[in-house]
Amino acid sequence: MKTRIIAIVFGIMISTIAFAQQKPDRNRMTPEERAERISARLTEDLELTEEQAEEVEAIHLKYAKQAEAEREARMQAMKEQHAAMERELKAVLTDEQYQKLEAKQAERKEKRGERRGGERRERSHRGQHRN
């Protein structure tokens, strides 16, 4: 029973951590790019003056940088939590059990990668029809 609980908790943690540790999207915009893009859209939509556009962009940049810093802090916290969990599991499991666990993790990671690749292509394809 205890083993099952550990396995369930471990599975949930791995799923959460794997999601949080996704490699950054190469198309991910920097805070500056996001602020500029939003500002340009608002400038056009709201017919902002040049002064207003500059202020709007500065506001968006301020909060985009803050959000980026918070995201990075969350990612670091998740990595630290995962490392702590791994250390605790390694202390409980035998070497053979831990090796099996690592093999299962690698297998799941590979399967997730395959699924995610398909999802990304599908999203990209859908995104082309929006414009």
MARMARMAR-440979 format. One record per residue: residue number from 1; z, y, x of N, C-alpha, C in turn. Coordinates in pm, whole numbers, always signed. Example, Ala and Ser with C-alpha at 12.3 -4.5 7.8 and 13.67 -1.06 7.14 Angstrom:
BEGIN
num;n.pz;n.py;n.px;ca.pz;ca.py;ca.px;c.pz;c.py;c.px
1;+780;-569;+1319;+780;-450;+1230;+780;-330;+1320 $
2;+708;-225;+1285;+714;-106;+1367;+787;+3;+1290 $
This chain:
BEGIN
num;n.pz;n.py;n.px;ca.pz;ca.py;ca.px;c.pz;c.py;c.px
1;+0;-119;+83;+0;+0;+0;+0;+125;+87 $
2;+86;+125;+189;+95;+240;+278;-39;+262;+350 $
3;-103;+153;+388;-232;+161;+455;-337;+223;+364 $
4;-334;+186;+237;-430;+242;+142;-410;+392;+126 $
5;-286;+433;+117;-256;+576;+102;-305;+652;+224 $
6;-278;+597;+342;-325;+662;+466;-478;+669;+466 $
7;-543;+561;+424;-690;+560;+421;-744;+664;+324 $
8;-683;+677;+208;-728;+775;+109;-709;+917;+161 $
9;-590;+943;+214;-563;+1076;+268;-658;+1106;+383 $
10;-679;+1008;+467;-769;+1027;+580;-911;+1057;+531 $
11;-957;+983;+432;-1091;+1007;+378;-1107;+1147;+323 $
12;-1007;+1194;+252;-1012;+1330;+197;-1015;+1432;+309 $
13;-929;+1412;+408;-924;+1506;+520;-1055;+1510;+597 $
14;-1112;+1394;+622;-1239;+1389;+696;-1348;+1460;+617 $
15;-1353;+1437;+488;-1454;+1504;+405;-1438;+1655;+412 $
16;-1316;+1701;+398;-1289;+1844;+402;-1324;+1902;+537 $
17;-1281;+1836;+641;-1304;+1887;+776;-1452;+1881;+810 $
18;-1519;+1775;+772;-1662;+1764;+801;-1738;+1877;+734 $
19;-1700;+1909;+612;-1766;+2019;+541;-1739;+2150;+612 $
20;-1616;+2171;+654;-1578;+2295;+719;-1640;+2310;+857 $
21;-1670;+2198;+922;-1721;+2204;+1058;-1872;+2194;+1065 $
22;-1938;+2217;+956;-2083;+2212;+960;-2134;+2308;+1065 $
23;-2239;+2268;+1130;-2298;+2356;+1230;-2348;+2482;+1160 $
24;-2332;+2596;+1226;-2377;+2719;+1161;-2527;+2713;+1132 $
25;-2564;+2763;+1020;-2703;+2767;+981;-2776;+2864;+1073 $
26;-2885;+2819;+1128;-2960;+2905;+1221;-3014;+3029;+1150 $
27;-3031;+3019;+1020;-3081;+3132;+943;-2968;+3222;+894 $
28;-2846;+3191;+930;-2730;+3269;+886;-2741;+3411;+941 $
29;-2721;+3506;+854;-2731;+3646;+894;-2600;+3692;+957 $
30;-2611;+3783;+1049;-2494;+3845;+1109;-2435;+3942;+1007 $
31;-2311;+3984;+1026;-2254;+4084;+935;-2341;+4211;+929 $
32;-2395;+4250;+1044;-2480;+4369;+1048;-2606;+4350;+964 $
33;-2667;+4232;+976;-2788;+4204;+898;-2758;+4200;+748 $
34;-2645;+4139;+712;-2609;+4134;+569;-2586;+4275;+514 $
35;-2511;+4356;+590;-2483;+4492;+544;-2612;+4572;+530 $
36;-2701;+4557;+625;-2828;+4630;+621;-2913;+4586;+503 $
37;-2916;+4457;+479;-2996;+4403;+368;-2943;+4451;+233 $
38;-2812;+4442;+215;-2752;+4486;+89;-2772;+4636;+70 $
39;-2751;+4710;+177;-2767;+4855;+171;-2911;+4894;+136 $
40;-3006;+4826;+195;-3147;+4856;+166;-3179;+4830;+18 $
41;-3128;+4718;-33;-3153;+4685;-173;-3089;+4788;-265 $
42;-2963;+4824;-235;-2894;+4923;-319;-2958;+5061;-308 $
43;-3003;+5095;-189;-3069;+5224;-169;-3191;+5234;-260 $
44;-3266;+5127;-267;-3385;+5126;-353;-3347;+5121;-500 $
45;-3258;+5028;-536;-3221;+5009;-677;-3150;+5131;-736 $
46;-3064;+5194;-657;-2983;+5305;-708;-3036;+5443;-666 $
47;-3146;+5442;-592;-3207;+5566;-542;-3103;+5650;-467 $
48;-3039;+5588;-369;-2936;+5656;-291;-2997;+5758;-196 $
49;-2921;+5863;-170;-2963;+5958;-68;-2943;+5892;+67 $
50;-2996;+5952;+173;-2980;+5896;+307;-2832;+5889;+345 $
51;-2758;+5994;+309;-2614;+5998;+339;-2540;+5886;+265 $
52;-2572;+5870;+137;-2508;+5763;+58;-2542;+5626;+115 $
53;-2667;+5608;+153;-2712;+5480;+207;-2635;+5446;+335 $
54;-2614;+5544;+420;-2539;+5522;+544;-2394;+5484;+514 $
55;-2334;+5552;+418;-2195;+5521;+382;-2183;+5383;+318 $
56;-2278;+5350;+231;-2279;+5219;+165;-2293;+5109;+270 $
57;-2381;+5130;+366;-2400;+5030;+470;-2274;+5015;+555 $
58;-2208;+5126;+587;-2084;+5120;+666;-1975;+5042;+591 $
59;-1967;+5064;+461;-1867;+4993;+379;-1897;+4844;+379 $
60;-2023;+4809;+356;-2059;+4667;+354;-2039;+4603;+491 $
61;-2068;+4675;+597;-2049;+4623;+732;-1902;+4595;+760 $
62;-1817;+4688;+719;-1673;+4672;+738;-1624;+4541;+675 $
63;-1662;+4517;+550;-1616;+4398;+480;-1688;+4271;+525 $
64;-1810;+4282;+567;-1882;+4165;+619;-1819;+4118;+749 $
65;-1780;+4212;+833;-1713;+4175;+959;-1577;+4112;+930 $
66;-1507;+4166;+835;-1376;+4111;+797;-1392;+3968;+744 $
67;-1490;+3946;+659;-1513;+3813;+603;-1552;+3714;+712 $
68;-1632;+3758;+807;-1672;+3671;+918;-1552;+3630;+1002 $
69;-1464;+3725;+1030;-1344;+3695;+1108;-1254;+3596;+1033 $
70;-1241;+3614;+903;-1159;+3523;+822;-1220;+3384;+819 $
71;-1351;+3376;+810;-1420;+3246;+810;-1397;+3174;+942 $
72;-1408;+3246;+1051;-1386;+3185;+1183;-1242;+3139;+1199 $
73;-1148;+3215;+1147;-1006;+3176;+1154;-982;+3049;+1073 $
74;-1044;+3039;+956;-1030;+2918;+874;-1089;+2797;+945 $
75;-1203;+2818;+1008;-1267;+2708;+1081;-1177;+2659;+1194 $
76;-1118;+2752;+1268;-1030;+2716;+1378;-906;+2642;+1327 $
77;-850;+2689;+1218;-733;+2623;+1160;-767;+2481;+1117 $
78;-884;+2460;+1059;-926;+2327;+1017;-943;+2235;+1138 $
79;-999;+2288;+1246;-1017;+2208;+1367;-881;+2166;+1423 $
80;-787;+2258;+1426;-654;+2227;+1477;-584;+2124;+1389 $
81;-600;+2138;+1259;-541;+2043;+1165;-601;+1904;+1185 $
82;-731;+1899;+1203;-799;+1771;+1225;-750;+1705;+1354 $
83;-737;+1783;+1460;-690;+1729;+1588;-548;+1674;+1574 $
84;-462;+1744;+1502;-325;+1697;+1481;-324;+1567;+1403 $
85;-408;+1559;+1300;-416;+1439;+1220;-464;+1321;+1305 $
86;-563;+1345;+1388;-615;+1240;+1476;-506;+1190;+1570 $
87;-428;+1280;+1627;-320;+1240;+1717;-218;+1153;+1644 $
88;-182;+1192;+1522;-85;+1115;+1445;-139;+978;+1409 $
89;-264;+972;+1368;-324;+843;+1334;-331;+753;+1456 $
90;-369;+810;+1568;-380;+732;+1691;-244;+673;+1729 $
91;-138;+745;+1700;-3;+697;+1731;+37;+581;+1640 $
92;-17;+577;+1519;+20;+473;+1422;-68;+348;+1437 $
93;-196;+368;+1464;-291;+257;+1467;-294;+189;+1603 $
94;-334;+62;+1602;-356;-8;+1729;-487;+44;+1787 $
95;-512;+13;+1914;-638;+56;+1976;-758;+1;+1900 $
96;-750;-124;+1860;-860;-187;+1786;-882;-118;+1651 $
97;-775;-89;+1580;-786;-21;+1451;-844;+119;+1469 $
98;-801;+188;+1572;-849;+323;+1595;-999;+321;+1631 $
99;-1041;+222;+1706;-1184;+210;+1739;-1266;+184;+1614 $
100;-1214;+99;+1526;-1283;+73;+1399;-1292;+202;+1316 $
101;-1183;+275;+1316;-1180;+401;+1242;-1286;+497;+1295 $
102;-1294;+509;+1426;-1393;+598;+1486;-1536;+553;+1453 $
103;-1559;+422;+1452;-1690;+369;+1417;-1725;+403;+1273 $
104;-1627;+386;+1182;-1650;+421;+1041;-1679;+570;+1025 $
105;-1606;+651;+1097;-1627;+797;+1090;-1769;+831;+1135 $
106;-1812;+771;+1244;-1947;+798;+1296;-2052;+754;+1194 $
107;-2028;+640;+1131;-2121;+590;+1029;-2130;+687;+912 $
108;-2014;+733;+864;-2013;+827;+751;-2080;+959;+788 $
109;-2054;+1003;+910;-2113;+1129;+956;-2266;+1117;+959 $
110;-2314;+1006;+1004;-2458;+984;+1010;-2517;+984;+868 $
111;-2452;+916;+776;-2500;+913;+637;-2499;+1051;+575 $
112;-2393;+1128;+601;-2387;+1265;+548;-2500;+1349;+605 $
113;-2527;+1331;+732;-2635;+1407;+795;-2769;+1377;+731 $
114;-2791;+1251;+699;-2915;+1213;+632;-2925;+1278;+495 $
115;-2815;+1274;+419;-2815;+1335;+285;-2834;+1485;+294 $
116;-2763;+1547;+385;-2771;+1692;+397;-2910;+1737;+436 $
117;-2974;+1662;+521;-3111;+1697;+559;-3202;+1702;+438 $
118;-3188;+1605;+349;-3268;+1602;+226;-3234;+1717;+135 $
119;-3104;+1749;+124;-3062;+1859;+38;-3115;+1991;+90 $
120;-3113;+2009;+219;-3162;+2136;+276;-3310;+2154;+249 $
121;-3385;+2046;+266;-3529;+2058;+239;-3553;+2092;+93 $
122;-3477;+2029;+5;-3494;+2054;-137;-3460;+2199;-170 $
123;-3349;+2249;-117;-3310;+2388;-142;-3415;+2483;-88 $
124;-3463;+2456;+32;-3564;+2543;+92;-3688;+2547;+4 $
125;-3724;+2431;-47;-3842;+2422;-132;-3823;+2502;-259 $
126;-3705;+2490;-320;-3677;+2565;-443;-3676;+2713;-414 $
127;-3621;+2752;-301;-3609;+2893;-268;-3744;+2961;-254 $
128;-3849;+2885;-219;-3981;+2944;-202;-4040;+2988;-335 $
129;-3997;+2927;-443;-4054;+2960;-573;-3983;+3076;-641 $
130;-3871;+3121;-584;-3797;+3230;-647;-3867;+3363;-633 $
131;-3932;+3385;-522;-3992;+3517;-498;-4124;+3529;-560 $
